Amino acid sequence: MYKKFIPSQAKSLRIMILISLAITLCCFPWLFGGCDLSAIVPGSSPESLPESTTKSPRTLTISAVGDCVLGADDRYVSQKGSLTFFDMAQNKDTSYFLAGVKGILGKDDMTFANLENVLISYADPQNQEPKPEQGNRGFWFYGSPHYVNILKQGGIDIVNIANNHSHDYQDAGYTETANILTQEGIPFTGYDDPALVTKNGIRVGSVGFNLLGKNERGVDMTQFKQDAAEQIKQLKSKSDVIVAQIHWGDEGSNMPNATQVDVGHFLIDAGADIVLGHHPHVLQPTELYKDRYIVYSLGNFCYGGIQWPGYDTSLTAIWQIEISLDNKEHLTLATPKVVPCSITGDPAFQINDYQPIPLTDDLLVQNVHARLAVMTTIELQAHMGRRDSLDVQYAYAPLTTKNAQTMVDAQKYISGLKKDMRYFTGNNFLKRPFYGSDKVYLRKGTAEKLKKVVNDLKAQNLSLMIWDAYRPPEAQWKMWEVMPDPLYIADPNTGYSKHSYGTTVDVTLADAQGKAVKMPTDFDDFSPVASHDLSNITDEEARKNLQILRHVMEANGFKIYFNEWWHYTDADDDSYGPVLDVMKLLEQPL
């Protein structure tokens, strides 16, 4: 027989229960696993409890990294001094691959990554998804199931498997990958598979999307948005914060395209708090949109898909942000932090050792920060739109008269001129070629002045070596995308470089046979010694040669750029404009 409690007795019992629970929680907190008191008192909520029993503020540090191919294409072979990912994995323990960044990723609370290969026990070519529409661009990335230990040992907590390589081995490969991740306790997101993970009392919902479609066959954008919004809506009621990872964009582009911006805004409007982008293989900016962050591309990270990465695709980062929930469940996102990294330990970025490491070179660190810079929506859209407007503003009509405004091939026009076009050869501080030709194009008027320089030097048994001359505007944009730092590269968003006017040259001295003589520094050296401040130059021979070069250039109508001893501009440059199409202005010498 149940005894009926009168209200006063019920109230007394509730008080006794609360006191007992409080004493127990204080003395034996481990019994409740650190739970909030509100969670163990039925019918209560943080708002209805006294202030002392509400949830305390909670914080969570999230890290994110870019594309990870823990494997390779089966056709890859080790050559030219490099090993494939498979060969490296035979020589190294799985802990090797993320050992260089484990100290960083192991200190955060949660790390996100994009897993851009399947994990399968047997890679049968017969099971590869046909990709006839991709031609020779088609790759099939897979790794051994035990490569999952790379994630576990390296501090990767959640992976996205919705990308253009998730179905390289058809649906069976995707399913096997999902099963392996599940067995190893690694949450994943992909297509219709969201994830929900709680850490530090904060519920993190995660979704993964592939805007390219399975094997790059596209998506119905209307249907995609409907499905994405519904998935985020369903997860929102269970989550304190939602992270969306998405595969999108143009490979090799350092700026997002219009579709990325549209979809990024859509995902935030639908309820996502952070959007992490992948696929371009290079870094792209971060946008602050409605107090939420969209990282348009995190580049590569531990990437077995390339053996010889080069400069652009080697620069990467660990993107970090601290999330806070106050007593009233209000979400705050701190300003993101960036840890600049390289995907390889090779300082020349020529060989991939598949071990990302933090960068220490100041110039490279600045480059990474500039590429991932946080922009407002207005700043981002202005940056994206400036290029087209500048091209229209500076559209240059072809001239019919063969005067100082026309362009000439300077090496043909000037007898005895030597050349070593560094932005064609790749022997420059950017460590990559930007020109498709080593032709030395200049304005005819500028070339006339340079002809006098060459003749004056010939009388001193010296010759002039050209390192750079006319720079196509397209090359200037590419340089800015790689190094968006006005200290070193002229910002094309504010106007074209004077190199693109055909009035500026980078030059050095050589002997009569074309062998370089001693100068203060090599090309693209940005130390104080590279300036025209002679007090910084301790080598007497280099100082003397610089004085010879400067005197002969200034005497024939060129002006210096103080910070670069090799850089000279035609003193009449203000009478010229940028050249967008050399062929329209080229005058063949008689």
N, C-alpha and C positions, 0 to 999 in steps of 0.2 A: 504494500500500500504506500503510495507516494504521499509525503507530507506537504501540505500547501503552505508556502511562505507568504506572510503578510508583507506589504511594501516596506515597512521599517526594517523587517528582518532581511529582506532582499538587499536593501541598501547597505545594511551592516555587513552582509556577506560579501558584496562587491568590494567594499572597502578593505575587508580582510584579505580577499584574493589579490587585490592590487598591491597591498603592503607585502604580502608573501612573495609575489612575483618580483617586486622591486628588490627585496632582500636577496632573493635567489639570484637575480640578474647581477647584482653588485658582487655577490660572493662567488658565484659560479657562472660567469658570462659565457664560458665555453659551451655550456649546455645548449645555448641558443644560437651558436655560430655567429655571434655579433649582430643578431637581428635587431631591428628597431622595435621599441616597445609597442608602437602602434600596430605592428604586424601580428602581435600575439594576443592582443585584446580584441575579442570579437566585437564588430559593430562600431569600432572607433576609427578615427581618421586623424591625420596630423593636425587638421584645422580644429577638431573638437577636443583635442587633448591639451593639457597645460603646456606652456612654452617649453618647460624643462623636459617634456617627453616627446616633442616633435623631432622629426628627422633632422640631423645636423647637416650642415652644408657638405656636399660631396664633390670630389674632383676626380678627373680621369684624364690621363695623358694618352693621346692616340698618335701613333706614327703611321705613315703611309709611304710605300715605295712603289716603283714602277713595274714594268713588264719583266716577268721572270720566266725564262725558258730553262727548266731543269731537265735538259736533254738536248736533242738536236734533230736535224733531218738525217735519216739513215744513210743518205748519199754522201754526207760530209766525210772528208778524209783529212788526216793530219798532214800538213805540208807547210812550206815556207817558214819553218821554225815555230809553228803553232800546233797545238793539240786541239782536237775536237773535245766537246764537253764529255763525250763518252770515254775517250782516252784519258782525260784528266781524272774522271771518276774512278778509273781503274787504278790510277797511281796514288790517289788521295782518298782519305776517309771523308765521309759525307759532311763532317763538321768543318772541313776546309773551306767550303764555298762561301759561307757567311761569317767566317771567323773574324774578318776585318771590321764588321759592323755589329757583331753580337753584343759588344759592350754597350752600344747605344740602344739597340732594339730590346735588349734584355732589361733595360732600366725603365722602359715605358710600361703602360698598363695593357696596351692592345696595339698590335701592328697589322695593317692591311697590306695585301699585295695582290697583283694580278698574275695568276698562274696560266701561262700561255702555252701549255702543252698538256697532252694527256699522259696519264700514268698507267701503263698497260704491261702485262706480263709477257706478251708476245706481239711483236710488230710485224704482222703479215702484210706485205705490199698489196695483196689481194683485198685487204680490208680497208685500204685507203679510200677516202672520199674522192671521187673524180673532180678535178678542177680545170676542165678544158678552157673555161673562160679566162683563167688567169695566165695561161701560156707559161712562159719560163719564170713567172713570178710565183708559181705555186710551190709551197713548202709544206711538209708534213712533220710536225714536231711531236716527239714522244720521249718519254723517259721511263726508266725502270721503276716499279712500284716502291722499291726501297729508297728512292730519291726523296720520298716524303720526309725522310729523316733530316734532309737539308732544312726544311721548313721548321721542324720541331727543334732542332739543335740551334737554329739561327734566330729564334725568337719571333717567327711569323705566326700570328694567331688566327687570322681570318683571310681566306683567299677568294678571289672572284674567278670563276671558270666560265664566264660568259664572254667569249671573244671569238675572233675569226679562226682560231686553231683548236677550239674546244671540241670540234667534231671532225678533226682530221682523219680519225679512224672510226667515223660514222657514230651512230647513236651508242653502239656497244662500247666504244672507247670512252665516251663521255660518262656512261653509266659506271664503267669500271673505275674511272678516276674518282667519281663521287663516292663510290663504295669504299675505296682505299682511304680517302680523306675522313670518311665517317668512322671507319674502323680505328683510325689513328687519333680520333678525337679532335680533328681540325675542322672547325665550322667553315662552310663555304657558301657562297651565293652564286646564283647563275640562272638567268631566265626566270623560271617559276619557282626557284628555290631560294627563299629569303632565309636569313639567320637571325637569331636573337640570343645575345650573350649578355650576362650581367656581371659587372665588375665594379668593385668599390661602391656597391649599392646603386649603380647607374645601369639602366637597361639600354643596351645598344642594339638597335635594329639595323640590319644591313641587307641591301638589295644589290643585285648585279644585272646589268643590261649590256646588250651588244647591238649597237646601232648599225653595224655593218651587216648584220644578219649572219646566219650560219654559213661559214665558208664564203663570206663576202658576197652573198646573193641578195643583200638588201632587205629592208623591212617596209611594211605598210605603215607610214608615219602616223596616220590617224589611229590605227589599231594599236601601234606601239604606245602612243601616249595614253590611250584608254587603259591598256593593261598595266602600264607603269604606275599611273595614278591610283588605280584600284589596289595594286600590291602595296604601295606606300600607305594608302588609307587604312588597309587592314592591319598593317604593322604599327601604325601610329598609336593606336589605343593601347598597345602592349609595350611601347618603347618610350624612353625619355629623350633619346636622340637617334636620328636616322642617318646612316652613311650610305650613299649610293655610289657604287663603282660602275663605270661605264666605258665601253670600248667604242671609240669614235675618232673622227678627224682625219687629216691628211698626213700620210707618212712624210717625215722630213721637214714639215713646216713648223716654224717656231711661233706661229700665231694661230689661234683657233679660227675656224671658218664660221660662217653665219649660222650654219645648222647646229654646231656645237653650242654657240651662245644661246640660240633659241631653246634647244633642249635642256641646257643647263639651267636656264631661268625657269623652264617648265617644271623641272624636278624640284627646285626649291619651292616654287609656288604650290606644288602638290604636297609638300610637307617634309622634304629632305632638308637636313641641316648642313650636310657636307657632301659635295660631289667630287669624286676622285676620278680623273680621266686617264685613259691609257690608249695606246696604239700608235701615235705619231713617232715614237722611238726617240724623240728629242723633247726637251723641256719647253713648256708653254706657260704663259702668265697665270696668275691666280686672280680671280675676280671676287670682290666683296659686293654681294648682291643681297639687299634686304637683310643686312647683318649676318649673312650666311656666306660660306666660302665655296667657290668652284675652282678646283685646280684642273686646268684644262688638259695638261699632260705632265706626267711624272717621268717620262722618258723610259729608258731601259734600267735594269738593275742587275740581278744575277742572270745574265742573258746568254744562253748557249746557242742562240740563233745566228750569231756572227762570230767569226774567228778573227777578223781584222777590222776592228770597230771604227777607227778614225776619231777625229776630234768631236764632231757634233753628237754622235750617238754614244760617246763615252761619258759625257758630262751628265750627271744625275744628282739625286739628292734624297735625303730622308726628310719628309715633310712632317712636322709635328704641331699639335695643337692641344691646348688644355681646355677641357670641358668642365663647367661647374654647374651644380644644381644647388639652389639655396633652399631655405626652409619651406618656401612656398612652391617648390618645384619649378622655379624660373630658371631657364637654361641660358648660360652665358658662354660664349666662345671667345677665348683669349686671342690675341694677335698671333698668327702662326710663326713658328720658328723653322729655319731651314738649316740642315746639315749638308753642305756641299760634298759630293762624293764623285768618284769615278768608278765605272763598271769594271775596271782592270787596274792592276798595279803597274802596268807598263807606262812609264812617264811620257812616252811618245805616242801612246794610244794606238799603236800599230798591231799589237798582239793581245788578244783577249785571254786572260788567265782565269776568268769567270769568278773572280773574288773582288767584289766591290769594296772600296776603301774610302775613308774620308779624305778630302783634298786638303793640302797644306799650302800650296802655292797661292799667294795673295791674289794674283791676277785671275786665276781660275776660280777661286772662291768668289771674287767680285762678279765674275761672269755668271756663275750659277745663281747668285742672289738676284742679278739683273733679269735673268730669264724667267725666274719664278716670282718676280715682283708682284705685290698685291696692287691691283688697280681698281678704281671705282668703275661702274658700268660706263659712265661718260668717258673716262680716260681710255678704257679698252676699246670702245667703239670709235673714238676719235683716232686712236692709233691704227685701227684696222682700216679706217676710211681715208687716212691721209695719203696713202700711196697713190691711189687712183686720182685724187684731186691734184697732187703734185705733178703727176704725169700730164694731166690736162693743162695745168698752169704753165708747165715748161715745154709743152709740145713745140718742137723747133722746125720751122718750115725749111726745106732744102734751098740752098742758095744757088743761084745760076751763075754768078760771077766768081771767078777763081781769084779770090783775094785772101787777105790774112784770116778771114773767117772760115775758110775751107779747111779740111783735114788732109794731112799727108801721112804717108808711111815714113816715119822719121829715119829709119835705118836705111831706106833707099834714098831718102832726100839728103841725108848728111853722110858724106864719105868719112869712114873711120870711126863712126859711132859704135860702141860695144853695147851688148845687152845681156842681162841676166834677170829676166822677168820673174820676180819672186812670187807673185800671186798666180803665176801660171805653173811654176814648178812645185809649189807647196812649201818651199823653204822660207817660211815666214812665221811670225809668232802665233798665228792661228793654226799652223801645222796642217794646212790643207790648201789645195788649189782653188782659186775662184774665177780664173779666166779660162776660157775655152781656146784661146789663141795667145801666142807670144808676140804678136805684132805690136810695134811701137808707134801708136797713133798720136799725133799732136796737131794743134792748130798750125796753119802755115806760118802765121806771124811768130808764134812761139818757136817753131822749128828754125826759122831764120835766125833768131837770137841764139839758139843752141848751136847752130852751125858755126857762129863766131866763137863760141866757147870752145868747141872742138878744135878749131884752127889755132886759137891762142894756146891751148894745152899742148898741141902738137909741137909748137915751137919750144916747149919745155921738155920734150921727149916723154910726154904723158898722154893719156887718152881718157875719155869719159865713158863710164859704164852706167847704163840705165837699169835701175831696179824696178821702176814703175813709171807709167806715163798716163795715157788716157785710161780711165776706168769706166767701163759700162755701168750705167745706173743700176742695172739688174745685179751686177756684182756687188755694188755698194749696199743694196738691200740685203743680199745674202750675208755679207760681212756683219751688218748690223744685227741680223738675226742670230748669228753665232756669238758676237761680242757687242751687246747693246750698251756700250759704255762710251760716252762722248770724250772721255780722257784719251781714248785710243782710236776710236772709229768715229768719223763724222756722222752725226745723226741725220739720216736721209729724210726723217719726218720734218725737219726744219729747213730743208733745202739740200740740193745736191752738193757733193764734194767738189772742190775745185779740180780734182782729178777728172771728174766727169765733164768739165768744161774743155778739157784738152789743153789746159794752160799750165799744168803743174807736173813736175817730174821729181822722182826720187833718184838721186845719182850718187856715185862715188868715183874716186880716182883709180886709174889703173896705169900700168906702164905702157910703153908703146906696143907691146905684144898682147895687151889685154889682161895681164895678170894684176890682180888687186894689190894695191899698196896699203901700208898700214894706216888705218884711220881710227878715230877714238873708240868706236864700237862697230859691231855688225849691224845689219839692217834690222829694224823693228826692236831695237833695244831702248827701253823706256827709263833707263836709269839717268841720274843727273849728268853722267859723263857724256850722254848722247846729246846734250844741249850745246849751244854755242858759247857757253860760259867757259872760257879757256882755263880758268882757275881750277876747274874740276878735272882737267886733262893733265895727267902726270907724265905721260909718254911724250917726249920731246918730238920724235918723228911724226907721231900721229897729230900733234898740235900743229906742226909745220904744214903738213899735208892739208889739214882742215883749212888753215889760213889761205893756202893756195886756191883750194876749191871755192871758198867763199868769195875771195877777191875776184876771180875770173867770172863767177856767176853774176855777182852784183855789177861788175863793170859792163856786162852785156845785157842788162835790163831785167834781172831777176831779183826777187826779194826773198829773204829767209823766213823760215818758221823757227823761232828761237829754240824750241824744245827738241827739234829733230835736225841734226846737222846735215842730213841727206835731202831734206825737203825744200824745194825752191818753186816759186810761183812767178809766172810772167807778171811784171809790174803793170802791164796793161790789161790785167784779167777782168777788170770791171766792165770792159767794153764787149765782153763775150757772155754767152749764156750756155747752159748745159746742152750736151749733144746726146740725143736719145738714139739716133740711128747714124752710125759713122758712114755707112755705105752711101747715104744720101748726100753726104758732104765731102766724100773722098775725092781728092784731086790727084790724078796720077802725074808724077813729075815728068818733065820733058827729058 
